Amino acid sequence: MNDILRDVVVAVVMVLSSIFLTAQWLSLYNSFNPVVVFFAFLFTLSLSFLILSLILRISELMAELESTKRIIAMNSAEIEERIDSRLREYLRDLEERIESLEKRIYR
């Protein structure tokens, strides 16, 4: 939550600085035009909202990625257990066959 608040504050500072910068720049040439200042404000505001939406989307994707990693880890542990139990069965069967062959050989 603190990160979002920080990003919003930075966006507000960005918008305000664009207004002041545009107004100051236009007043240097004695051609102050409120329409230009408004569009600079609108441009910076839309840019800041775009950046904020990208930040939120990236954080959502990171959460999804972490969730997917947890699911994969759980599934891999389950698959490992299943493979281990099957291998134990096959090894047990193989050991029984080897023992029966050894008994036949030594008789």
Buried (B, 14 or more C-beta within 10 A) or exposed (E): EEEEEEBEEEBEEBBEEBBEEBBEBBEEEEEBEEEBBEEBBEEBBEBBEEBBEEEEEEEEEEEEEEEEEEEEEEEEEEEEEEEEEEEEEEEEEEEEEEEEEEEEEEE
